[in-house]
Amino acid sequence: MNKLLAMLILGLSFSGAALILSVPLLFKSKPEQFELMFAAGSAGAFAVFAVSCLVFRKQFNRSLEQ
């Protein structure tokens, strides 16, 4: 469970870094389709990793209490 949570946190950090790097591309006068898809994919991956981390952390805390 610790390794799974660690990998989720690592994925969260990488997707967050990609999201941070993709934000300036959106402020161009005409962003290309690839740039929009990259930003949307990064945001989606960040959301999935964030929710997964919260769910698994809650389950991990419950298993430690028992």
CYANA upper distance limits for C-alpha pairs under 8 A (distance plus 0.5 A):
  1 MET  CA      5 LEU  CA      6.72
  1 MET  CA     60 PHE  CA      7.60
  2 ASN  CA      6 ALA  CA      6.57
  3 LYS  CA      7 MET  CA      6.59
  4 LEU  CA      8 LEU  CA      6.69
  5 LEU  CA      9 ILE  CA      6.70
  5 LEU  CA     53 CYS  CA      6.95
  5 LEU  CA     56 PHE  CA      7.30
  5 LEU  CA     57 ARG  CA      7.67
  6 ALA  CA     10 LEU  CA      6.67
  7 MET  CA     11 GLY  CA      6.61
  8 LEU  CA     12 LEU  CA      6.54
  8 LEU  CA     49 PHE  CA      6.53
  8 LEU  CA     52 SER  CA      7.72
  8 LEU  CA     53 CYS  CA      6.56
  9 ILE  CA     13 SER  CA      6.72
  9 ILE  CA     49 PHE  CA      7.89
  9 ILE  CA     53 CYS  CA      7.26
 10 LEU  CA     14 PHE  CA      6.80
 11 GLY  CA     15 SER  CA      6.53
 11 GLY  CA     49 PHE  CA      7.11
 12 LEU  CA     16 GLY  CA      6.45
 12 LEU  CA     45 ALA  CA      8.28
 12 LEU  CA     46 PHE  CA      6.21
 12 LEU  CA     49 PHE  CA      5.74
 12 LEU  CA     50 ALA  CA      6.89
 13 SER  CA     17 ALA  CA      6.61
 14 PHE  CA     18 ALA  CA      6.75
 15 SER  CA     19 LEU  CA      6.59
 15 SER  CA     42 SER  CA      6.12
 15 SER  CA     43 ALA  CA      8.06
 15 SER  CA     45 ALA  CA      6.66
 15 SER  CA     46 PHE  CA      5.78
 16 GLY  CA     20 ILE  CA      6.65
 16 GLY  CA     42 SER  CA      7.71
 16 GLY  CA     43 ALA  CA      8.28
 16 GLY  CA     46 PHE  CA      6.43
 17 ALA  CA     21 LEU  CA      6.72
 18 ALA  CA     22 SER  CA      6.62
 18 ALA  CA     39 ALA  CA      8.49
 18 ALA  CA     42 SER  CA      6.61
 19 LEU  CA     23 VAL  CA      6.85
 19 LEU  CA     39 ALA  CA      6.59
 19 LEU  CA     42 SER  CA      5.62
 19 LEU  CA     43 ALA  CA      6.66
 19 LEU  CA     46 PHE  CA      8.36
 20 ILE  CA     24 PRO  CA      8.41
 21 LEU  CA     25 LEU  CA      8.33
 22 SER  CA     26 LEU  CA      7.51
 22 SER  CA     35 GLU  CA      7.76
 22 SER  CA     38 PHE  CA      7.54
 22 SER  CA     39 ALA  CA      5.97
 23 VAL  CA     27 PHE  CA      7.87
 23 VAL  CA     39 ALA  CA      7.44
 24 PRO  CA     28 LYS  CA      8.09
 25 LEU  CA     31 PRO  CA      7.31
 25 LEU  CA     35 GLU  CA      7.11
 26 LEU  CA     31 PRO  CA      6.34
 26 LEU  CA     35 GLU  CA      7.63
 26 LEU  CA     36 LEU  CA      7.57
 27 PHE  CA     31 PRO  CA      7.90
 31 PRO  CA     35 GLU  CA      6.75
 31 PRO  CA     36 LEU  CA      7.32
 32 GLU  CA     36 LEU  CA      7.02
 33 GLN  CA     37 MET  CA      6.66
 34 PHE  CA     38 PHE  CA      6.49
 35 GLU  CA     39 ALA  CA      6.69
 36 LEU  CA     40 ALA  CA      6.61
 37 MET  CA     41 GLY  CA      6.38
 38 PHE  CA     42 SER  CA      6.53
 39 ALA  CA     43 ALA  CA      6.64
 40 ALA  CA     44 GLY  CA      6.57
 41 GLY  CA     45 ALA  CA      6.53
 42 SER  CA     46 PHE  CA      6.53
 43 ALA  CA     47 ALA  CA      6.70
 44 GLY  CA     48 VAL  CA      6.73
 45 ALA  CA     49 PHE  CA      6.61
 46 PHE  CA     50 ALA  CA      6.52
 47 ALA  CA     51 VAL  CA      6.67
 48 VAL  CA     52 SER  CA      6.56
 49 PHE  CA     53 CYS  CA      6.51
 50 ALA  CA     54 LEU  CA      6.84
 51 VAL  CA     55 VAL  CA      6.69
 52 SER  CA     56 PHE  CA      6.55
 53 CYS  CA     57 ARG  CA      6.37
 54 LEU  CA     58 LYS  CA      6.72
 55 VAL  CA     59 GLN  CA      6.85
 56 PHE  CA     60 PHE  CA      6.41
 57 ARG  CA     61 ASN  CA      6.62
 58 LYS  CA     62 ARG  CA      6.79
 59 GLN  CA     63 SER  CA      6.72
 60 PHE  CA     64 LEU  CA      6.81
 61 ASN  CA     65 GLU  CA      6.88
 62 ARG  CA     66 GLN  CA      7.11
